[in-house]
């Protein structure tokens, strides 16, 4: 008999050779039905894996990240089998799971069409009905190379040749179809319940443009049709809310081939941007920050000193000035260090909170650019806080309060991640451990739920990342708090302590919105272009029913403008219904319709976005209501 320790800590005894699936059945019929794989002694395995010794065991279901990954990677295999059956001679590349789905890369004679996707889906349904078991085979390196050469799968041969000599090589078989894979997989093709192929795109083998061009089919899958339907609904909503589409329709911003990855803000977009920045400045003043501005172009020596030259150079742009190399800044922190160094500081001066709306440039691959979400030039709402070591917890707590305050105004909820030392890093393990433990302590003392994101810290220190959730349930990383013991050392930053001696301050790097430009793109999608009154580029539109009502409309416009309300008079010779529909398409918060009755009574007929016509109001009453709504940022 062997002892199996389950995830809840309970221990059960079984005969040697018991499978993961048999244990799942013993625990409960429902668990057995939902089980996809197992984790035995920390290693993911198939359900038919046999336990021969005392072990720990987790049963993996779709409700876990590993379960989603296994389910969707198996879906990719089923899709590859369908393509292989429909297009004999197809070359198979790779087929991983990705966030919310999967893809597979193929080399075929001609590009796939939408009709092809329908045929592939039909063939996948056939394969699912066959309920073919996923069978794992382990072979030697030489056998694997010979096997995949014989079946003409050159990309698989190249992958095997790139593996280390001591790495176990396995392939999976379902029916006649085989694919190189380490697994694990769902027990059989019949376990796949709901899927959809989404689109086709071109891709280079191994992401290198010098390599062959492949056809990449994207798809998604879920264990329930209702989950798939909900996901597809969210995709359709996301298309309607795409910030690139709405940015053009609402005349906020645009992009040009003359400046790839860089946004052009139109007048209405600048109003939106400036309102967000004004709010940012108001909040930072409230929380005790002082604003600075540092140069866009700085000498290579500075970037060597900061560590960016050694750890971030591939993401930077350079130019020559007076026969010396200068870099366009990718980050604001070295400039803030130089500002700190211009003065002598006492422990009484700390914490010193320096904020900067700094324009930065980063070299991004053209294929990675995506509207406002992934750009080459953007403004960070940065800040660097210089503090005593004993002030760390209190200061980070204040930053969290600030982030919470700001996100609530925009209607965002969020989750938190702690990111630890990356592969490319400066500083000793001891310093990193001190910094990471300091951040853990803050989170735990504030009783905040968080997950650890191993190896994703900044190269100079660990960080807390804030992931906001939009109205479609999508998660976006915006705010970050980075604790840094290294740059104060590299820049020889000091303060005079109570003992009269020089000491090193600690620095916290942080952003709240992240990048102003990206935040605007997210906000456009979050609200679907229907901005709250305080942010709307055009807050009120006055609609004249006929030409004789325009003078009254102009008087009304003047009154509203005098109170700082953004307003435009639509006096065009168009039907009233047309003007109202256009105002709705432009997502104007308030439309004021003016005809004979309104001129006579000195009122306006108010239409509110989302509510329709709400009736007549006196002008002064309307102005007071608007100002109150703007002030409270409702």
N, C-alpha and C positions, 0 to 999 in steps of 0.2 A: 504493500500500500504506500501511496505518496500523499503528502500534505500539500494542499493548494490554498494559499492565502489570497482572499478576494479583496477588491478595492475598499470595501467597508471594514476591513480588518478581520472579518470572520475567517475561520479555517475549516476546510472540509477535506475528508479523506476519500481517495479514489484508487482504483487499480491502476498499475502502471500501464501506459499506452492509451489512457483516456484522452479523447479529443476535446478541443475547446468547445466545439458544438455540443458534445454530450454534456459537458459541464453546464453550458447555457441552458439546455433542456432541463437539467436537474434543478437549476435555480428557479426557473419559471417558464411556462410555455410562451408567455408574451416576450420575454427576453430572447428566447430561442428564435422567435419569429423575426425580431428586429435586429438580431446579431449579424454583423457583417464580417468581423475578424476578431482577433484577440491580441492582447499585449502580454507576452509571457516573459517574465524577468526583464521587463523594459523593452523587449523587442516585438515589433508588430509581426503577426503570423496569420496564416489562413485558418479558417474554422476547422479544417480537417487536420490541423497540426496536433501531434501526439505528445503528451507530457510524460516523461520517463522518470523525472526526479521531483523532489520537493520544489515548488515554484510559487511565484506570485502571478496573479492573473487579473487582467481587466478585460471585460467583454466590450468590444467596440461597436457602437451603433452610430447611426447617421447624426445623432444629436451632438456629436463631438467633432472638432476640426479634423481629427484623423479619420473619422467615419465618413465625413463629406469627401475627403480626399480619396479614400479607397473607392467609394461609390462612383465618383466621377471619373477616376482613372480607369475603372472597369468599364464605364460607359464609353470612354475613348477607345478601348480595345474592341468593344462590340461595333463601334462605328468603323474602325479600321477593318474588321472582318467583313462588314457590309460593303465597303469600298473595294476590298480585294475580290469579293465575289462578283461585283458588278463591273469592275475594270481590271481584268486579268493583266498581269504584268506591272501593276502599280508598284512603285518603290515606296517603302514605308520609312519615315524619318522618326520623329518623336511624337508622343501623345500624352502630355501631362495634364493633371487637374490644375485649374487656376481658380481664383476667387470667383465663386458663384457659377462655376462651369468647368469646361475642359476644351481642349483642341487637339487636332492631330494634323501633322504636316505630311503631305504626299507629293511625290513627283509623278505627274501624269502627262500624257501627250498634249492635252489641251485643257484650258481652265474649266473648272466646274461651273455649271449654270444653276439658276434657281430650280429648274426642272430636275437637275441631277440631285440636288438636296432632297427633293421630294422622294425620288427613287431610293436614295440612301436611307431615308427614314423608314420607308416601306420595308426595305430589306432588313433593317435593324429590328423591326417588329417581328419579322419571320424568325430571326435568330433568337429573339427573346422567347418566342413560343416554343422553339426547339428545346429550351431549358438546358443548354449545354453546360456541363461542369467546367470550371476553370481548374486545369491540372498543372501543377508546378513540376518542372524538370530541372535538375541540377546537372550541369555537364562541365567538363574541363574547358580551359581557354582554347586549346587547339581544336577540340571537338566543336566548340561554339563557332569559331571562325570558319571551319570547314562546312558546318551545317548551313550557316547563313550565306556563305558563298554559293553553295549548291542550289539554294532557292532564289538566288539573284538579288538578295537584299544587301546592297553595298553599304548603305548608311549604317546598318546594324553592325557590319564587319568593322567599320571605322570606329563605332562606339566601343566595341569589344577591345579593339587594339589600343584604345585610349584608357582602358581600365588598368589598375595596378595588378601585378602578377599574382598577388595573394588574395585578390577579391573574388568572392564566390560568384559564379555566373549561372544564371537561371533563365529559363524561358517558360512562358505560359501557353497552354494549348486549350482552345475551345473548339470542339469538332475538328475540322481539318486545318483551322487557322492557328498559326503560332506567332508569338511576338516576344522579343527579348525584353525581360522585365524582372525586377527584383521582388515585385509584389509588396504586400499581399493583395488579394482580390476578393470580390464577393464570391460566394460559393458557386453560383451558376448564372447564366445569362438571364434566366427567368426571374431573378431577384430585382432586375431593373424594371421599375414600374411606370415612370413618367419621364419623358425626355423631349427635347426640341432642339433641332439644328438651327442655328441663328443666322450665320452669314459665312462668307468666304473672303479671305484676304490673301495677298501675296506675302511671302516670307522668304528670307534667305536661310539656307542651311547654316545652322549654328550662329545666326545673326550677323554673318559676314557677307557684305555685298559682293565680295570676290567669289563667293560660293554659288552653287546652283540655286535658281529660284524655285520655290515650292508653293503648293497650294495649301493654305491652312483653313480647315473647317472648324468653326467654333460651335459649341453646343452647351446645353445645360441639362441637368437631370435631378430628379427628386424622388423620394420613396412614395409620395402621394400626389395625385393629380391636382388636388386643391393647392398644394404648395407650388407646383409648377405654374398654375393659372395665376396665382398671386404674384409670382416673380415676373411673368410675362406682362401682367398689368403694370407693374412698376417700371418695366423697360419702356413700355409705350408712354407712360407718364414722363419718364426721363427724357424721351425724344421730344415731347412737347415742350419740356422745360429746358432743353439744351441752351446753355447760356450763349453759345455762338449764334444760334437761331434768334433768340430773344434779343440779344445785344444788337443785332442788325435791325430787327423789326421795331425795337423801341429807340433806335438811333443813339445807343449808349457808347459803343466802341466798335472798332473794326480791326482787321489784320491785313497786311500787305506782303507780297512776295519780296518787296524791297527791304523789309525789316522782319524776317521770319522769327517768330517767337517773341515778338514785342508788340504790345497793344497800342493802338491809336485811340485816345479818348476823345469823343465828340462833346459838344457843350453839355448835353444832358448827362453824359457819363461823368463829366467833371463835377457837376452838381452832386451827383450821388457819391462820388469819391470824396469830395470836400466835406460833405455832411458827415461821412464816416470818420474822416480825419478830425473834424471839429469835435466830435463826440470823444474820440480817442484822446485828444489834447485835454479836454475837460476832465475826463476820468483820471488822466495821469497827473494833472495838477492837484486833483483831490487826494491822490495817493502819495503826494510828496516827491514827484519826479521833476527834474530840470531837463530842458531839451537842448541838444547839441546837434551840430552838423559837421561831418568829417569829409575830406576830399574823396572824389571818385577814383582818382589815379594816384597810386603811391609806389614808391621804389621797391624793387625786388628784395633789397636788404630787409625791409620791414616784414615781408612775407616769409623770408627765411627764418627770421627771428620768431615769428608767431607759430611756425610749423606748417603753415599752409603750403609753402613751396614744396616741402617734402611729402605732405599727405593729401594735398588737394589740387596740385598743379594741373592735372589733366582736365579739371573743370573750370579753369581760369583763362582769361584773355590777356594778351600781352602786347606791348608796343614799345618802340624805342624813342627815348627823349634825351637829347644831348649825349648820344652814344651810351646810354645806360638803359637797362631794362626796367620798365614800369608795368604794373598790373592794374587792370580795372578791378576794383574790389568785388569779391564774391561774397564777402561778409563784412560787417561793420566793426567787429570786435577790436582789431588792431588799432583802428583810429581812436576808439574809446580809451584804450590803454594809454595812447599818447596824450590825450586830453587830461587824464588823471595825473600823468607825470609832470605836467606843466606847473603844478603847485605842490607845496609841502602840506602834508595832512597829519592831523592829530587823531587819536582814537575818538575824540569828541566830535569830529566831522563825520564819522561813519555811523550808519550806512549813508553812502553817497549814491543817489539814484540818477543815472544819466540816460535819458531816452533819446532815440534818434529814428526819424523816418528816413532811412537810408536806401538810396537806389543802388542795387547790386546787379551784377551780371554773372551768369554761370553758363558754361559751355554745355549745352544739351544736344544730343543727337537729333537730327531733323525728324527722324521717325518717332521720337518720343514726345514731340511738341503737341500740345492739345489745348487750343484756345487759351483761356486765362488760367487753366489748371496746371499746365506745364509750359513755362515760358523761359526765355533767356535773360530778360530784364524785368526786374520787379522791385517794389519798394517794401522793405521789411519794417514792421513796427517794432523796432529793436529797443532793448534797454540793457544796460550793464550796471549792476549794483555792486559796489565795493563795500565790503563789510568786515567786521571782526569775526573770527571763527565762532564765537559764542552767540553771534546774531543770526546764524544760518537758519535755524528752525523758525524763528519769528519772521524773518524776511520772506522766506519761501511761503510761509502761511499767508502773508499779506499779498504776495503775488497770486496765490490761489484764490484769495478773496476777490482780487481785481478781475481775474479771468472769469470767475463765477458771475460777478456783477455784469460784465460785458456780454457774456453769452446769453444771460437771461433776457437782456434787452432785445436781442435778435431772435429769441425763441428757440435756442439750441440747448439740447441736453448733451452730455458728454461722458466719455469713459476715459480712464487713465492707464497709461503704460509706463513702466520703469525700464529704461534701456541701459544696458551695461556695456562694459569695455569692448570696443570693436577690435578687429584684427589689426587695423592700422591705428596705432594710438601712441601718444607720448606720455611719459611718466611711468613711475614704478607701479608694480602690482599693489604695493602697500598703500600708496597714495590713492589709487583707484578704489581700493577696498574701503578706505576711510570715507571718500566722497560718496560711494554707492550706499554705504550704511547710513550716512547722514540723510540721504534722500529717503531711504526706507523708513527711518525713524520719523521723519515728518509725516509721511503717508500713514503710518501705523498710529501715530499719536492723534491724527485727525480722523482715525477710523475710516479711511477711504479704501474702497475696493480697488485693486489694481492687479495687472498681470505683468510678469517680467518678460521683456523682449530682449533675449540674450544677444549680445554682440552688436547692438544697434545704436550705441551711444555716439556722441561726437568724439573726434579724435583726441580732444583735450579733457573730456570729462563725461560722466554719466548724466542722464537727463530724465525728466518726467515729461511725457508727451500727452497732450490732450486731444482726443479724437471726438469731434462733434458729430452728431447724428442729424441728418436732414429729414424733411417731411416724408421722404420715400424710404427711410430706414438705412440710407447709405452712410458710411462712416468716412470722415475726412480728418486727417491730422492737421491741426492748425497751431494751437499754442504749444510752447515748449519751455521748460525750465532746465537750464544746464548748469551744473555746479563745477567750478573750475579752480583747481589749485595750481595749474601749470602755467598759464599765461602771466599771472603775477610774478612767478619765478623768472620766466623768460624775459619779461620787460623790467625786471628789478623794481617792482612796485613796493612802496613801503608806507608805513604810517608810524608816528611816534606814540608809543603806548604810555600807560600810566607810570611805568617805571623809567620813562625818559629814553628808552632804547627803541631802535628801529625794528619793526615787525612786518611780516607779509600780510596783506589783506587777502581775503577770499573773494572771488568774483562769481556772480551769478549772471549768466547770459539768459535772456528770456524774450519771447515774443508772445503776444496775446492773440492777435488776428492771424499772425504768421506772415503771409505776404498780402499786402493790401489788394493787389490785383486778383490773386487767387480767391481771396475772401469775397471779393465782389462777384466773381464768377459763381462761387458756391451760393451766395445770397440770391443772385438772380434765379438760380434753379430752385432754391429752397422755397422762395415765395412765388415762383412762376412768373416773375416780372411784376407782380402786384405788390409794390413796395408800400410799407406803412407810410402814413402821411408825412412824418418828419423826414423821411428819406426820399420821397417821390420827387423826381426832377420837375415835374409839372404837378402841383398839388391840387389846383382848381382850374377847371375850364368853364368859361362863361359862354353860353351858346345863345346867340341872338336868333329869334325866330324869323325876323325879317330885318331889312336894312334900317327901318325907322327905329328899331330898338337898340341900334349900335351905340348912340350917344349915352344912353343910360348904362349900357354894358361897360363903356369906357370909364364912366364915373365910378362904377363899382370896382373895376380893375384897379383904378388909382387908389381907392380906399384899402383894398386888400394888399396891394404892393407896399403901401405906407406902413403896414403892420409886418412886413417881411414875408408875406405869403407869396409863393410862386404861382403866377396866374397868367392865362392867355385867353384872349377873346376870339371866339370863332364867329366871325361875321361874314363868312363866305356865302355866296348865293347858292346854297344847297338845301335840300329838304332836311327838316329837323330830324327825321328818323335816321338819315344817313350820318348826320353830325353826331348823334348819340351813339350809333353803332361804332363809328370811328373812335370816339372817346373811350368806349368799352374795350376796343381792340388795343388801344394805347394804355389801357389799365389805369386811367386817371382816377384818383381816389374820390373826387367830388366834381360833379357837373352841375352848373347852375343854369337852368333854362329861363330865358327872359322873353316875355311877350307883353301884350297890352296890359293884362291884369297886373303883372309884376311892376311895370312902370307906374301904373296908377296907384298901387298900394305901397310902393317903395319896398318891395319884398323880392325874394328870389324863390324859384321852385327848385328844390334840392333833390339831386339824384346821387345816391351813395353807392360806391362800388361794392358789389356783393349783396346789396339790399334793394337796389332799384329806387324807384321814386319814394321819397319820404315826406314830400309835401312842402308847403310854403313856410318861409322863415323870414323874420326881420333881418336886415343886413347886419346890424350890430350883434344880434344874438348869434348869427352864423359865425361872425368873426371871432367872438368869444369862444364858441365851441371849437373852432379850428385851432385857435391858439392854445387852448387847454389840451387838445389831443396831441399837438406838436410838442408842447412842453413835457407831457408825461410819456412821450415816445410809445404810445399805445400801438 
